[in-house]
Amino acid sequence: MEPQWAYDVRDQCQQMGIAFFMKQMTKKAPIPDDLLVREFPDLRRCLAD
């Protein structure tokens, strides 16, 4: 996977207020520090919708 793809998705999630969770890179390569984001959805918001 191209790291830029993950950066693009992360940025789009931030712009839209959507949680982003980066699990792993291709072939278990280390995740760059600025992509190591582990966010979860706000369940209160999900249940209210």
N, C-alpha and C positions, 0 to 999 in steps of 0.2 A: 504494500500500500504506500502510496506517495504521502509523506507527512503533510504536504500542502492541503490534501483533501480533508484531513482531520482538522487542520487550522481553519479551513473554510467553513466546515460544519460547526465547529466551536464558535466561530464569530457569528454565524447566522443564528445559532441558539441564543447567544448573549443578546443579540439585537431584538429577538422575539420573546425574551424572558422564559426560555425553555431550558430545563435542566440538561446538562451534558455530562456524560460519563465515558471517559476514555479507558477502555479495558486493556487492549494490547496492540502492539504493532505487528507487522508481518514477521513471521518466523520468530516471534517472541523477542524481537529487538527491544532494547530499552526505550521507554517513552521519554521524549524530551521533557525537561522540567516544566516548560511553559505549556505543555499539553497534558500534564498529569493533573487532570481535573476529574473529580469524583463527586458530582452533584446528583441529588435525588429530587424527584418532583415533590412539591409541597402537597401533601395528601389533603390538607384542608381545602386547598384551592380545587383539587381534582374532585372531591366529593361535593363541593358547592356547585359545580358546573352541571 
